[in-house]
Amino acid sequence: MRIRIGTRQSKLALVQAEGVATWLRTNHPGLEVELVGMTTVGDQILDKKLDKIGGKGLFIKELEVALLAGTVDIAVHSAKDLPAQIATGLEIIAVSQREDPRDALVSRHPGGFKDLPQGAVVGTSSARRECQLHALRPDLEIRMLRGNVLTRLEKLQAGTFDAIVLAAAGLTRLGLQAKISSFFETSQMVPAVGQGILAIEAKAGFDASLFSGFHDEDSSRCLLAERSAMLAMHGDCSVPLGVFASLKGSEMGIAGFYGLEGKLARSEMNPSNADSTSIGTDLANALLRAWETA
């Protein structure tokens, strides 16, 4: 049996896909696993913000086309790259255990975020990060920074920015955690939906039992709640939206951030409802109420 894994061709995407391939080979001896690298529109257009060119779905469109055409069998995504709705006929069949969900600062200056000089230039392409950075430090100058992780680090090293903000999970998976100057706790900067989780996408009806032992049910519950909130908010990268769900035992806590038209809203809940979809929808409604009164 052969499994073809579709993946973006950035270093991080390849590392993540190879990790899934290694798991499959280890747990299914004799299975032939092949990586199929693709360049997406999101990887090609680097001089514009994502909300100006079609949203974060641009990072998965080519992979979804390949899945539907049958030229690959599964695709490995960073869950935070998934739009609110994936293509008809496809589904998420498994998710990984969550890596560190926090955002991280990589700085050319000693110390962490609080030690950045007045008026420092910070690079990010995320509306969510930009909005929360300004809330934390109104003095900062936020400039657009696109490209893969290594490209962004090169631009920082070249002196274009004083600091940049990246997902801690990506730096960790690349073995670059030593470059992190400081972390933003999730209470300071609410992460992107799905941040730190890998999602395996396939055609509806694919035998998901292949990933028994890989799939993490706790991460799946949290991701469903976060994505339900995003869907209810009509959220994508064009909307400064962060949602983060976590579990203590079987009880879920969920927090959200929403910024639009110069108004910011935050909400946090520890609902008794155990249904992840309802939890996400309830948080979205709370965020909208908070935004309306902001």
VOPAGU-2260 file (C-alpha; in pm, 1 decimal, decimal comma):
REM VOPAGU-2260
SITE   aa  ch    i         X         Y         Z
SITE  MET   A    0       0,0       0,0       0,0
SITE  ARG   A    1     125,4     347,0     -88,2
SITE  ILE   A    2      34,3     678,9      74,6
SITE  ARG   A    3     119,6    1004,6    -102,0
SITE  ILE   A    4     142,3    1300,7     135,4
SITE  GLY   A    5      83,4    1645,8      -7,2
SITE  THR   A    6     278,8    1925,4     160,0
SITE  ARG   A    7     398,2    2278,4     103,2
SITE  GLN   A    8     768,7    2296,9      23,5
SITE  SER   A    9     882,4    2531,2     298,9
SITE  LYS   A   10    1134,4    2385,2     541,0
SITE  LEU   A   11     880,8    2382,9     824,9
SITE  ALA   A   12     608,4    2218,7     616,0
SITE  LEU   A   13     849,6    1950,0     497,6
SITE  VAL   A   14     968,2    1880,9     852,8
SITE  GLN   A   15     606,7    1846,4     966,5
SITE  ALA   A   16     510,5    1620,9     676,6
SITE  GLU   A   17     821,3    1406,0     723,4
SITE  GLY   A   18     728,1    1365,4    1089,2
SITE  VAL   A   19     390,3    1225,6     983,4
SITE  ALA   A   20     558,9    1005,8     721,6
SITE  THR   A   21     800,4     868,2     980,7
SITE  TRP   A   22     511,4     789,5    1215,0
SITE  LEU   A   23     328,9     603,4     937,3
SITE  ARG   A   24     637,1     401,8     839,8
SITE  THR   A   25     707,6     312,1    1204,0
SITE  ASN   A   26     352,4     212,5    1289,6
SITE  HIS   A   27     263,3      50,1     958,4
SITE  PRO   A   28     568,0    -152,1     847,6
SITE  GLY   A   29     562,5    -218,5     477,6
SITE  LEU   A   30     360,4      93,3     399,4
SITE  GLU   A   31     518,3     293,4     118,2
SITE  VAL   A   32     507,0     665,2     200,9
SITE  GLU   A   33     593,4     940,6     -46,7
SITE  LEU   A   34     607,5    1318,1       5,1
SITE  VAL   A   35     468,8    1532,2    -276,8
SITE  GLY   A   36     583,8    1892,0    -239,9
SITE  MET   A   37     379,7    2179,8    -381,9
SITE  THR   A   38     412,4    2556,0    -395,4
SITE  THR   A   39      92,6    2739,8    -305,0
SITE  VAL   A   40     -22,3    3086,8    -407,9
SITE  GLY   A   41      30,8    3195,2     -48,2
SITE  ASP   A   42     397,2    3097,0     -79,3
SITE  GLN   A   43     441,1    3282,4    -407,2
SITE  ILE   A   44     291,9    3623,6    -328,6
SITE  LEU   A   45     505,0    3776,3     -53,7
SITE  ASP   A   46     462,2    4149,5    -104,2
SITE  LYS   A   47      98,9    4178,5       7,2
SITE  LYS   A   48     -95,0    4104,3     323,6
SITE  LEU   A   49    -294,9    3782,2     310,9
SITE  ASP   A   50    -625,7    3963,1     359,5
SITE  LYS   A   51    -554,4    4154,1      36,5
SITE  ILE   A   52    -495,3    3845,0    -178,8
SITE  GLY   A   53    -760,3    3600,2     -61,0
SITE  GLY   A   54    -687,6    3484,3     293,1
SITE  LYS   A   55    -501,1    3199,7     450,8
SITE  GLY   A   56    -681,8    2942,2     236,8
SITE  LEU   A   57    -419,9    3033,2     -24,3
SITE  PHE   A   58    -176,2    2812,6     170,3
SITE  ILE   A   59    -384,9    2499,8     115,0
SITE  LYS   A   60    -575,2    2549,2    -213,1
SITE  GLU   A   61    -329,9    2358,4    -434,3
SITE  LEU   A   62    -314,5    2076,4    -180,0
SITE  GLU   A   63    -692,9    2048,3    -171,7
SITE  VAL   A   64    -709,9    2044,0    -551,9
SITE  ALA   A   65    -458,1    1757,8    -551,1
SITE  LEU   A   66    -660,4    1567,8    -288,5
SITE  LEU   A   67    -980,6    1600,7    -489,0
SITE  ALA   A   68    -799,1    1500,7    -809,5
SITE  GLY   A   69    -649,7    1195,6    -638,0
SITE  THR   A   70    -288,1    1288,5    -706,9
SITE  VAL   A   71    -219,8    1281,3    -331,2
SITE  ASP   A   72    -394,2    1075,1     -63,7
SITE  ILE   A   73    -356,6    1300,2     240,6
SITE  ALA   A   74    -226,7    1648,9     309,8
SITE  VAL   A   75     -48,1    1771,8     621,6
SITE  HIS   A   76    -132,7    2125,9     731,4
SITE  SER   A   77     -56,2    2355,1    1019,5
SITE  ALA   A   78    -411,6    2376,4    1152,0
SITE  LYS   A   79    -380,6    2753,8    1184,8
SITE  ASP   A   80    -353,4    2772,8     803,1
SITE  LEU   A   81    -697,8    2618,2     754,6
SITE  PRO   A   82    -977,1    2858,3     654,8
SITE  ALA   A   83   -1308,9    2847,4     837,5
SITE  GLN   A   84   -1448,1    2611,8     573,1
SITE  ILE   A   85   -1245,3    2351,3     386,4
SITE  ALA   A   86   -1331,5    2229,7      37,2
SITE  THR   A   87   -1646,0    2023,1     -13,7
SITE  GLY   A   88   -1565,3    1653,7     -24,3
SITE  LEU   A   89   -1269,5    1681,2     211,0
SITE  GLU   A   90   -1241,9    1639,8     587,3
SITE  ILE   A   91    -992,1    1649,2     870,7
SITE  ILE   A   92    -932,7    1285,2     957,5
SITE  ALA   A   93    -673,2    1324,4    1235,5
SITE  VAL   A   94    -490,4    1588,6    1435,9
SITE  SER   A   95    -165,9    1580,4    1629,8
SITE  GLN   A   96     -99,5    1643,8    1993,1
SITE  ARG   A   97     -64,8    2019,0    2034,7
SITE  GLU   A   98     281,9    2173,7    2039,4
SITE  ASP   A   99     336,5    2498,1    2235,2
SITE  PRO   A  100      43,4    2719,9    2123,5
SITE  ARG   A  101     205,2    3051,4    2217,9
SITE  ASP   A  102     340,2    3327,6    1998,3
SITE  ALA   A  103     707,9    3404,8    2044,8
SITE  LEU   A  104     925,3    3713,1    2003,0
SITE  VAL   A  105    1261,7    3687,8    1829,6
SITE  SER   A  106    1455,2    4008,1    1890,5
SITE  ARG   A  107    1788,8    4163,9    1793,2
SITE  HIS   A  108    1794,3    4335,7    2133,3
SITE  PRO   A  109    1877,9    4189,8    2475,4
SITE  GLY   A  110    1578,7    4087,3    2681,7
SITE  GLY   A  111    1223,8    4020,2    2575,0
SITE  PHE   A  112     915,4    4208,4    2462,0
SITE  LYS   A  113     910,4    4455,3    2750,8
SITE  ASP   A  114    1274,0    4541,7    2679,8
SITE  LEU   A  115    1220,7    4647,1    2317,9
SITE  PRO   A  116    1323,2    5011,7    2268,6
SITE  GLN   A  117    1056,5    5280,0    2234,8
SITE  GLY   A  118     921,5    5284,8    1879,7
SITE  ALA   A  119    1082,1    4953,6    1786,0
SITE  VAL   A  120     993,3    4806,3    1446,9
SITE  VAL   A  121     824,4    4466,6    1481,5
SITE  GLY   A  122     750,5    4243,3    1184,7
SITE  THR   A  123     440,1    4030,9    1132,4
SITE  SER   A  124     186,2    3964,4     858,1
SITE  SER   A  125     -88,6    3868,7    1103,7
SITE  ALA   A  126    -374,6    4111,4    1168,9
SITE  ARG   A  127    -436,3    3923,2    1493,5
SITE  ARG   A  128     -80,3    3976,3    1615,3
SITE  GLU   A  129     -65,0    4336,8    1494,7
SITE  CYS   A  130    -382,3    4431,0    1680,0
SITE  GLN   A  131    -272,2    4268,7    2005,9
SITE  LEU   A  132      81,3    4407,5    1982,5
SITE  HIS   A  133     -58,5    4759,5    1952,6
SITE  ALA   A  134    -281,8    4694,8    2253,2
SITE  LEU   A  135      20,0    4584,8    2457,4
SITE  ARG   A  136     265,0    4848,1    2328,1
SITE  PRO   A  137     105,7    5139,0    2135,5
SITE  ASP   A  138     452,9    5285,5    2073,8
SITE  LEU   A  139     562,8    5001,5    1845,3
SITE  GLU   A  140     578,9    5033,7    1468,2
SITE  ILE   A  141     434,5    4721,8    1309,1
SITE  ARG   A  142     550,5    4640,8     956,4
SITE  MET   A  143     441,0    4365,3     719,8
SITE  LEU   A  144     663,3    4057,5     714,9
SITE  ARG   A  145     580,8    3767,5     482,2
SITE  GLY   A  146     773,3    3454,5     390,7
SITE  ASN   A  147     855,6    3124,6     557,6
SITE  VAL   A  148    1015,4    3104,6     901,4
SITE  LEU   A  149    1373,2    3099,4     773,1
SITE  THR   A  150    1311,5    3391,4     538,4
SITE  ARG   A  151    1166,2    3596,3     823,2
SITE  LEU   A  152    1462,8    3520,5    1045,1
SITE  GLU   A  153    1698,0    3627,7     765,5
SITE  LYS   A  154    1515,4    3960,9     732,3
SITE  LEU   A  155    1547,3    4013,2    1107,1
SITE  GLN   A  156    1919,0    3936,5    1094,2
SITE  ALA   A  157    1960,4    4183,8     806,1
SITE  GLY   A  158    1843,0    4462,9    1035,7
SITE  THR   A  159    1508,9    4535,6     867,1
SITE  PHE   A  160    1327,1    4481,9    1197,6
SITE  ASP   A  161    1406,8    4514,4    1565,4
SITE  ALA   A  162    1204,4    4202,0    1636,7
SITE  ILE   A  163     958,7    3964,2    1474,9
SITE  VAL   A  164     674,1    3752,1    1609,2
SITE  LEU   A  165     642,1    3386,6    1510,8
SITE  ALA   A  166     457,5    3079,6    1634,4
SITE  ALA   A  167     660,2    2904,6    1903,2
SITE  ALA   A  168     551,3    2568,1    1759,7
SITE  GLY   A  169     715,7    2631,3    1423,6
SITE  LEU   A  170    1043,8    2740,7    1580,0
SITE  THR   A  171    1041,8    2435,2    1805,7
SITE  ARG   A  172     974,4    2192,7    1520,4
SITE  LEU   A  173    1266,6    2344,9    1329,6
SITE  GLY   A  174    1494,4    2312,9    1630,9
SITE  LEU   A  175    1523,5    2692,0    1656,9
SITE  GLN   A  176    1372,3    2743,4    2001,0
SITE  ALA   A  177    1702,7    2890,0    2123,3
SITE  LYS   A  178    1631,2    3196,3    1907,8
SITE  ILE   A  179    1321,4    3285,5    2111,6
SITE  SER   A  180    1371,6    3600,9    2319,4
SITE  SER   A  181    1042,2    3576,0    2507,6
SITE  PHE   A  182     699,0    3418,9    2487,5
SITE  PHE   A  183     359,5    3584,7    2482,6
SITE  GLU   A  184     140,6    3398,9    2726,8
SITE  THR   A  185    -200,0    3309,7    2584,3
SITE  SER   A  186    -357,5    3560,5    2823,3
SITE  GLN   A  187    -143,9    3837,2    2666,6
SITE  MET   A  188    -179,9    3739,1    2302,8
SITE  VAL   A  189    -455,9    3494,5    2217,3
SITE  PRO   A  190    -316,3    3246,3    1961,2
SITE  ALA   A  191    -453,1    3177,9    1615,3
SITE  VAL   A  192    -717,6    2909,4    1581,1
SITE  GLY   A  193    -540,3    2574,4    1575,3
SITE  GLN   A  194    -195,7    2714,4    1648,8
SITE  GLY   A  195      45,5    2433,4    1741,4
SITE  ILE   A  196    -171,8    2154,9    1595,8
SITE  LEU   A  197    -108,8    1956,4    1277,8
SITE  ALA   A  198    -415,6    1854,9    1077,5
SITE  ILE   A  199    -436,3    1562,0     836,9
SITE  GLU   A  200    -682,3    1627,4     552,8
SITE  ALA   A  201    -819,7    1366,9     312,9
SITE  LYS   A  202   -1119,1    1288,5      95,7
SITE  ALA   A  203   -1436,2    1208,6     286,1
SITE  GLY   A  204   -1446,5     835,4     351,0
SITE  PHE   A  205   -1069,8     789,1     382,5
SITE  ASP   A  206    -985,8     516,6     635,6
SITE  ALA   A  207    -898,9     729,1     938,6
SITE  SER   A  208    -804,9     418,5    1139,5
SITE  LEU   A  209    -465,8     443,1     967,7
SITE  PHE   A  210    -393,7     725,0    1214,8
SITE  SER   A  211    -511,9     548,1    1527,1
SITE  GLY   A  212    -242,7     624,9    1784,5
SITE  PHE   A  213    -143,9     946,7    1608,1
SITE  HIS   A  214    -475,8    1123,6    1647,2
SITE  ASP   A  215    -505,4    1320,1    1972,4
SITE  GLU   A  216    -863,2    1347,6    2094,0
SITE  ASP   A  217    -795,0    1635,4    2335,5
SITE  SER   A  218    -643,0    1844,2    2056,4
SITE  SER   A  219    -935,4    1749,1    1833,5
SITE  ARG   A  220   -1188,9    1871,9    2089,9
SITE  CYS   A  221   -1005,0    2201,7    2133,7
SITE  LEU   A  222    -961,2    2251,8    1759,4
SITE  LEU   A  223   -1331,5    2189,7    1696,7
SITE  ALA   A  224   -1426,5    2451,5    1957,2
SITE  GLU   A  225   -1181,7    2704,5    1814,5
SITE  ARG   A  226   -1288,3    2645,2    1454,7
SITE  SER   A  227   -1655,5    2664,1    1552,3
SITE  ALA   A  228   -1590,5    3007,3    1701,6
SITE  MET   A  229   -1404,6    3115,1    1386,1
SITE  LEU   A  230   -1688,8    2995,5    1165,3
SITE  ALA   A  231   -1947,3    3178,7    1376,5
SITE  MET   A  232   -1736,8    3496,1    1356,7
SITE  HIS   A  233   -1689,5    3457,4     978,7
SITE  GLY   A  234   -1321,9    3478,0    1066,6
SITE  ASP   A  235   -1016,5    3446,6     845,6
SITE  CYS   A  236    -679,0    3614,5     840,5
SITE  SER   A  237    -846,8    3941,9     735,7
SITE  VAL   A  238   -1015,8    3960,2    1077,5
SITE  PRO   A  239    -800,6    4009,5    1389,0
SITE  LEU   A  240    -934,0    3702,2    1568,1
SITE  GLY   A  241    -767,0    3473,5    1819,1
SITE  VAL   A  242    -928,3    3172,9    1987,7
SITE  PHE   A  243    -763,8    2930,8    2226,6
SITE  ALA   A  244    -926,0    2632,9    2398,5
SITE  SER   A  245    -757,6    2418,1    2661,8
SITE  LEU   A  246    -854,9    2124,8    2880,2
SITE  LYS   A  247    -814,3    2056,4    3249,5
SITE  GLY   A  248    -922,1    1698,9    3276,9
SITE  SER   A  249   -1246,6    1683,5    3082,5
SITE  GLU   A  250   -1335,9    2049,4    3141,8
SITE  MET   A  251   -1267,7    2299,0    2865,3
SITE  GLY   A  252   -1174,7    2663,2    2902,2
SITE  ILE   A  253   -1182,3    2893,0    2600,5
SITE  ALA   A  254   -1066,5    3248,5    2541,6
SITE  GLY   A  255   -1102,8    3478,9    2246,0
SITE  PHE   A  256    -985,4    3811,4    2107,9
SITE  TYR   A  257   -1156,1    4014,7    1836,7
SITE  GLY   A  258   -1057,7    4348,9    1691,2
SITE  LEU   A  259   -1236,1    4544,7    1422,3
SITE  GLU   A  260   -1297,0    4910,0    1333,9
SITE  GLY   A  261   -1064,8    5025,7    1608,8
SITE  LYS   A  262   -1252,6    4836,7    1880,8
SITE  LEU   A  263   -1111,7    4543,0    2077,5
SITE  ALA   A  264   -1300,9    4272,6    2260,2
SITE  ARG   A  265   -1191,2    3983,5    2479,2
SITE  SER   A  266   -1390,3    3706,0    2637,0
SITE  GLU   A  267   -1308,5    3400,3    2845,0
SITE  MET   A  268   -1538,1    3114,2    2942,3
SITE  ASN   A  269   -1534,5    2791,8    3140,1
SITE  PRO   A  270   -1861,1    2644,1    3015,5
SITE  SER   A  271   -2029,8    2341,6    3165,8
SITE  ASN   A  272   -2147,9    2242,0    2817,6
SITE  ALA   A  273   -1926,7    1956,9    2696,4
SITE  ASP   A  274   -2011,6    2002,6    2328,9
SITE  SER   A  275   -1714,8    2163,9    2152,2
SITE  THR   A  276   -1920,2    2314,3    1870,9
SITE  SER   A  277   -2158,6    2484,5    2114,1
SITE  ILE   A  278   -1867,7    2608,7    2326,4
SITE  GLY   A  279   -1708,4    2774,6    2024,5
SITE  THR   A  280   -2035,7    2929,2    1912,4
SITE  ASP   A  281   -2104,7    3059,7    2263,7
SITE  LEU   A  282   -1762,0    3223,5    2276,3
SITE  ALA   A  283   -1821,6    3388,6    1939,1
SITE  ASN   A  284   -2149,8    3531,6    2061,7
SITE  ALA   A  285   -1982,2    3661,2    2379,3
SITE  LEU   A  286   -1706,6    3824,7    2174,1
SITE  LEU   A  287   -1958,9    3997,1    1948,7
SITE  ARG   A  288   -2150,9    4127,4    2250,1
SITE  ALA   A  289   -1830,7    4254,9    2406,8
SITE  TRP   A  290   -1726,8    4422,3    2080,3
SITE  GLU   A  291   -2064,4    4593,4    2041,3
SITE  THR   A  292   -2030,5    4753,3    2385,4
SITE  ALA   A  293   -1658,3    4836,1    2355,4
